[in-house]
Amino acid sequence: MSSIMTNAAAMTALKTLQQTNSKIEETQSRISTGYQVAEASDNAAYWSIATTMRSDNKALSTVQDALGLGAAKVDVAYTALNSAIEVIDEIKSKLVAAREPGVDRTKIQSEIIELQNQLSSIAESASFSGENWLAVDSAAADYTATKNVVSSFSRASDGSVAVSTIAIDITTLELYDANDQSGILDSTFTTTGAGAVTVSVSDLDITTAGVDDADIDDMISAVDAAFQQMTTVASNLGATKSRIDMQTSFVDNLMDAIDRGVGQLVDANMEEESTKLQALQTQQQLGIQSLSIANSNAQTILSLFQ
């Protein structure tokens, strides 16, 4: 039955065309934004996960920056320690030379003083971002014996978050402590020879009256002990430096993995969306033609009365 009051074919064609246009808008939005899930209304669960993981990735980016800063501080201290070890080795050689009969100890002492000054210069220069781990003042208001380097950010299954750090005990690194002279180089010892003196590696003096070979032997032993301690400290600091480097690499890879995971949840498949758009545009053209045909039915009915 044909009716001029209700055009069922046109209504169906119009509804189909509207649905096709809606799908085209959705597909075009995915192509323009690159996201299959751009808003919570697209997929609330995936949008929530993606938003949370993007936020966590920003936190990891900050962790990466903190690791870079920590690595720089460790590297400065490590480099300075290695240089100081070389100077300590030279001081020990000078003391051994002072044991030779008939040697001019005054000239050797002059060389030792310059080496001691070099040690002080190295320690005072080992500063990065206002922090110096080799030349300290343990009585200072901002002094802390343990330095923490932020190393990770994690989220537990219950949604709680945690920040982890790498702790570095600088009391083992200190070459000088202006407060109590407890550093490796300024802590005192007493020689046992006839000219017994109380000295530290930083103020050795082989020209002091009464200092004999036994006293110099004690000085050599003390310098060698400092050398061994500094070597151990440098080794430990080197291990910490390697750990920070590995953690930095891990965080970088982790951020990439999170980005890939978020992409799998919300990114649009551009090849698929492009193909879908072409199909929908074809359907749109057919829908327009179908609606045009349905609307022409009324003209056909009119011709019956002619």
Backbone torsions as a table, in degrees:
resi	resn	phi	psi	omega
1	MET	NA	133.6	177.1
2	SER	-99.6	140.5	-178.6
3	SER	-135.3	139.5	176.0
4	ILE	-90.1	-9.0	-179.9
5	MET	-88.8	-37.4	-178.5
6	THR	-130.5	116.1	179.5
7	ASN	-102.6	87.3	-175.5
8	ALA	-61.4	-38.6	-179.0
9	ALA	-64.7	-40.9	179.8
10	ALA	-67.5	-38.3	179.2
11	MET	-63.5	-42.8	178.8
12	THR	-65.1	-44.0	179.9
13	ALA	-63.3	-40.4	179.8
14	LEU	-65.2	-43.6	179.4
15	LYS	-60.6	-44.8	179.4
16	THR	-62.0	-41.3	-180.0
17	LEU	-65.6	-39.7	178.8
18	GLN	-63.7	-41.6	178.1
19	GLN	-63.6	-40.9	179.0
20	THR	-64.6	-43.5	179.0
21	ASN	-62.1	-38.3	178.5
22	SER	-63.7	-42.4	179.1
23	LYS	-66.6	-35.5	177.6
24	ILE	-64.2	-44.1	178.5
25	GLU	-60.8	-41.6	179.5
26	GLU	-64.4	-43.8	-179.7
27	THR	-67.3	-42.1	178.3
28	GLN	-63.1	-35.7	177.3
29	SER	-64.8	-42.4	178.4
30	ARG	-63.2	-39.4	-179.6
31	ILE	-69.3	-41.1	-177.1
32	SER	-72.0	-36.1	-179.0
33	THR	-91.2	-24.9	-176.4
34	GLY	83.6	1.4	-177.6
35	TYR	-114.5	137.7	171.0
36	GLN	-82.1	-33.0	176.5
37	VAL	-121.2	93.6	-177.9
38	ALA	-97.2	-26.0	-178.2
39	GLU	-133.5	164.3	-180.0
40	ALA	-59.9	-31.8	-179.0
41	SER	-67.7	-20.6	179.1
42	ASP	-72.7	-43.0	176.8
43	ASN	-168.0	99.0	-171.9
44	ALA	-58.1	-42.8	-177.0
45	ALA	-65.1	-50.0	-179.2
46	TYR	-66.1	-39.3	179.7
47	TRP	-62.5	-41.2	179.6
48	SER	-63.9	-45.1	179.4
49	ILE	-63.3	-46.0	-177.9
50	ALA	-63.5	-41.9	-179.6
51	THR	-64.2	-41.7	179.2
52	THR	-65.0	-44.1	-177.7
53	MET	-70.2	-33.0	175.3
54	ARG	-64.6	-40.6	177.6
55	SER	-62.9	-42.1	178.7
56	ASP	-64.6	-34.5	178.9
57	ASN	-67.4	-33.7	175.0
58	LYS	-64.7	-38.7	177.4
59	ALA	-64.8	-39.7	178.1
60	LEU	-65.9	-32.5	176.3
61	SER	-63.5	-38.7	176.5
62	THR	-66.8	-39.0	176.1
63	VAL	-59.5	-41.6	178.9
64	GLN	-60.0	-41.8	177.6
65	ASP	-64.1	-42.1	-179.7
66	ALA	-64.4	-38.9	177.8
67	LEU	-64.9	-38.0	177.6
68	GLY	-63.4	-42.3	178.1
69	LEU	-65.5	-43.8	178.4
70	GLY	-63.0	-40.9	179.1
71	ALA	-62.4	-38.7	179.6
72	ALA	-64.6	-42.9	179.9
73	LYS	-64.4	-44.2	179.2
74	VAL	-64.1	-41.3	-178.3
75	ASP	-63.7	-40.0	178.8
76	VAL	-63.4	-47.5	179.7
77	ALA	-63.2	-40.8	-178.8
78	TYR	-64.7	-44.1	179.3
79	THR	-63.8	-43.4	179.7
80	ALA	-65.0	-40.1	179.3
81	LEU	-62.3	-43.3	179.1
82	ASN	-62.0	-39.6	177.6
83	SER	-66.3	-40.9	179.7
84	ALA	-64.9	-35.9	178.4
85	ILE	-61.8	-40.7	178.7
86	GLU	-63.7	-38.9	179.5
87	VAL	-68.6	-42.0	177.8
88	ILE	-59.7	-39.9	178.3
89	ASP	-61.3	-39.3	178.0
90	GLU	-66.0	-41.0	179.0
91	ILE	-61.6	-41.9	179.2
92	LYS	-62.2	-39.9	178.9
93	SER	-63.7	-39.3	178.8
94	LYS	-64.8	-39.8	179.2
95	LEU	-66.1	-38.8	177.0
96	VAL	-63.6	-40.2	178.3
97	ALA	-63.5	-31.8	-179.6
98	ALA	-67.6	-15.3	179.3
99	ARG	-80.5	-10.7	179.8
100	GLU	-70.4	132.9	178.8
101	PRO	-60.6	138.1	175.3
102	GLY	78.8	1.7	-178.9
103	VAL	-74.5	149.9	178.8
104	ASP	-83.1	99.3	-176.4
105	ARG	-68.9	-24.0	179.6
106	THR	-64.3	-43.6	178.8
107	LYS	-66.1	-39.6	178.6
108	ILE	-64.2	-40.6	179.5
109	GLN	-62.0	-36.4	177.9
110	SER	-61.7	-40.7	178.1
111	GLU	-67.4	-39.9	179.4
112	ILE	-62.7	-41.0	179.5
113	ILE	-60.5	-42.9	178.9
114	GLU	-64.4	-37.9	177.7
115	LEU	-67.2	-38.0	176.7
116	GLN	-64.6	-40.5	176.7
117	ASN	-62.8	-36.4	178.5
118	GLN	-66.2	-39.8	176.9
119	LEU	-59.8	-45.0	179.2
120	SER	-62.3	-41.4	-179.9
121	SER	-64.6	-41.8	179.1
122	ILE	-61.4	-48.2	-177.6
123	ALA	-62.9	-43.1	-178.1
124	GLU	-71.2	-24.2	-179.4
125	SER	-86.2	-11.9	-175.7
126	ALA	-79.3	58.9	-176.6
127	SER	-120.6	139.2	176.2
128	PHE	-142.1	129.2	-179.8
129	SER	54.1	38.6	176.1
130	GLY	80.3	6.2	-179.7
131	GLU	-116.2	133.9	176.5
132	ASN	-128.6	119.1	-176.2
133	TRP	-95.9	-5.9	-176.8
134	LEU	-103.9	-36.5	176.8
135	ALA	-115.2	104.5	-171.8
136	VAL	-125.3	172.6	171.5
137	ASP	-133.6	99.1	-174.4
138	SER	-66.7	-8.3	178.1
139	ALA	-93.8	-5.3	-178.8
140	ALA	-67.0	148.5	-176.2
141	ALA	-63.6	-32.7	-176.9
142	ASP	-95.6	11.4	-178.1
143	TYR	-75.4	133.3	171.7
144	THR	-133.6	134.0	-176.6
145	ALA	-72.6	-24.6	-178.8
146	THR	-118.3	125.5	176.6
147	LYS	-101.9	133.5	-178.2
148	ASN	-112.2	130.8	176.5
149	VAL	-108.2	118.6	178.9
150	VAL	-61.4	126.1	-172.6
151	SER	-120.0	-20.7	-178.5
152	SER	-161.4	160.0	174.5
153	PHE	-133.1	128.0	-177.0
154	SER	-136.3	155.2	178.3
155	ARG	-124.1	126.2	-179.7
156	ALA	-81.1	170.7	-178.4
157	SER	-64.0	-24.6	178.9
158	ASP	-86.8	3.9	177.6
159	GLY	93.2	-8.6	179.7
160	SER	-74.0	149.3	-178.3
161	VAL	-115.5	157.1	-179.5
162	ALA	-147.3	145.9	176.8
163	VAL	-114.8	127.7	179.6
164	SER	-105.7	153.6	-179.0
165	THR	-133.6	160.4	171.6
166	ILE	-105.0	118.8	-176.6
167	ALA	-90.3	136.2	178.2
168	ILE	-125.9	117.2	179.9
169	ASP	-85.4	105.0	-175.6
170	ILE	-81.0	-7.5	177.7
171	THR	-64.2	-24.1	177.7
172	THR	-83.5	-14.1	-177.0
173	LEU	-95.7	-22.5	-170.0
174	GLU	-60.2	122.8	174.1
175	LEU	-88.1	-34.7	179.2
176	TYR	-135.6	139.8	173.1
177	ASP	-129.9	109.5	-176.3
178	ALA	-63.9	-18.6	-176.4
179	ASN	-80.9	-55.6	-173.7
180	ASP	-127.6	11.7	178.8
181	GLN	50.6	45.2	-179.3
182	SER	-100.7	7.2	178.8
183	GLY	-70.6	167.8	-177.8
184	ILE	-59.6	-37.0	-174.2
185	LEU	-96.0	-18.5	-178.7
186	ASP	-109.6	2.9	174.3
187	SER	-75.6	140.4	-171.7
188	THR	-92.1	157.8	173.1
189	PHE	-145.1	160.3	-178.3
190	THR	-116.3	127.5	177.8
191	THR	-74.7	162.4	-173.4
192	THR	-114.0	5.8	-179.3
193	GLY	-77.6	-172.4	-178.0
194	ALA	-63.8	-32.2	179.3
195	GLY	-103.0	46.2	-174.6
196	ALA	-48.3	129.5	178.3
197	VAL	-133.9	155.1	174.5
198	THR	-104.2	114.9	-174.9
199	VAL	-139.6	175.8	171.6
200	SER	-130.5	169.4	179.7
201	VAL	-59.3	-30.9	-177.1
202	SER	-79.1	-8.7	179.3
203	ASP	-139.4	38.3	176.4
204	LEU	-61.4	141.5	176.7
205	ASP	-146.0	104.6	-177.8
206	ILE	-84.7	-1.2	179.9
207	THR	-98.4	1.1	178.2
208	THR	-61.5	139.9	-177.9
209	ALA	-57.0	132.6	175.4
210	GLY	89.8	-9.8	-179.5
211	VAL	-66.8	123.3	-179.0
212	ASP	-113.0	-173.2	-177.5
213	ASP	-60.9	-36.4	179.5
214	ALA	-63.9	-38.6	177.1
215	ASP	-64.6	-42.0	179.9
216	ILE	-65.7	-37.8	176.6
217	ASP	-59.8	-41.0	177.3
218	ASP	-63.3	-39.1	178.3
219	MET	-64.5	-41.7	178.3
220	ILE	-60.8	-44.1	179.6
221	SER	-62.4	-41.6	-179.5
222	ALA	-66.1	-42.6	179.1
223	VAL	-65.3	-39.9	178.8
224	ASP	-65.7	-37.7	177.4
225	ALA	-62.8	-41.7	177.4
226	ALA	-64.5	-39.6	178.0
227	PHE	-59.7	-47.4	-179.5
228	GLN	-64.4	-40.9	179.7
229	GLN	-65.0	-42.7	179.4
230	MET	-67.1	-35.2	177.2
231	THR	-64.1	-42.6	178.3
232	THR	-64.3	-44.2	179.7
233	VAL	-62.2	-43.6	179.8
234	ALA	-63.6	-37.5	177.9
235	SER	-63.5	-45.6	179.0
236	ASN	-64.1	-39.9	179.9
237	LEU	-67.9	-35.6	176.5
238	GLY	-63.7	-38.5	176.9
239	ALA	-64.9	-39.3	177.1
240	THR	-64.0	-41.7	178.3
241	LYS	-60.4	-42.3	178.6
242	SER	-64.5	-39.2	179.0
243	ARG	-63.9	-42.6	179.0
244	ILE	-63.2	-41.0	178.8
245	ASP	-62.3	-43.0	179.3
246	MET	-65.8	-40.0	179.0
247	GLN	-65.8	-37.7	177.4
248	THR	-62.0	-43.7	178.3
249	SER	-64.3	-40.8	179.6
250	PHE	-63.6	-45.4	-179.6
251	VAL	-62.0	-39.7	178.8
252	ASP	-62.3	-45.2	178.2
253	ASN	-66.5	-37.4	179.1
254	LEU	-63.5	-42.5	178.3
255	MET	-61.8	-40.3	177.6
256	ASP	-63.8	-41.3	-179.6
257	ALA	-64.7	-40.8	178.3
258	ILE	-64.5	-42.2	177.7
259	ASP	-59.5	-41.8	179.3
260	ARG	-65.6	-41.3	179.5
261	GLY	-63.3	-43.6	177.8
262	VAL	-63.5	-39.4	-180.0
263	GLY	-61.7	-39.6	179.6
264	GLN	-65.6	-27.8	-179.8
265	LEU	-80.2	-42.5	-168.0
266	VAL	-120.9	-15.5	-177.8
267	ASP	-72.0	146.0	177.3
268	ALA	-84.1	144.3	173.8
269	ASN	-84.1	102.4	-170.8
270	MET	-64.4	-36.6	178.3
271	GLU	-64.1	-44.4	179.9
272	GLU	-65.7	-43.9	-178.5
273	GLU	-66.9	-35.8	178.7
274	SER	-65.0	-43.6	178.0
275	THR	-64.8	-41.3	179.5
276	LYS	-63.1	-39.5	-179.8
277	LEU	-62.8	-42.1	179.2
278	GLN	-62.6	-41.7	179.3
279	ALA	-65.2	-41.0	-179.5
280	LEU	-67.6	-36.0	178.3
281	GLN	-65.6	-36.2	175.8
282	THR	-65.5	-43.3	177.7
283	GLN	-62.5	-36.3	179.3
284	GLN	-63.2	-44.1	179.7
285	GLN	-64.1	-40.5	178.3
286	LEU	-67.2	-37.1	178.7
287	GLY	-64.4	-40.3	178.2
288	ILE	-62.9	-42.9	178.3
289	GLN	-65.0	-40.9	179.7
290	SER	-62.9	-42.0	179.0
291	LEU	-65.6	-38.2	178.8
292	SER	-63.5	-41.6	179.5
293	ILE	-65.2	-43.6	-179.2
294	ALA	-63.7	-38.5	-179.6
295	ASN	-70.0	-22.4	-179.6
296	SER	-79.4	-7.7	-179.2
297	ASN	-62.4	-35.4	179.7
298	ALA	-62.8	-37.5	177.5
299	GLN	-65.6	-33.7	178.9
300	THR	-65.8	-42.2	178.4
301	ILE	-62.9	-40.7	179.6
302	LEU	-60.4	-34.7	-178.6
303	SER	-66.8	-20.3	179.0
304	LEU	-69.4	-20.5	-178.0
305	PHE	-97.2	5.7	179.9
306	GLN	-90.2	NA	NA
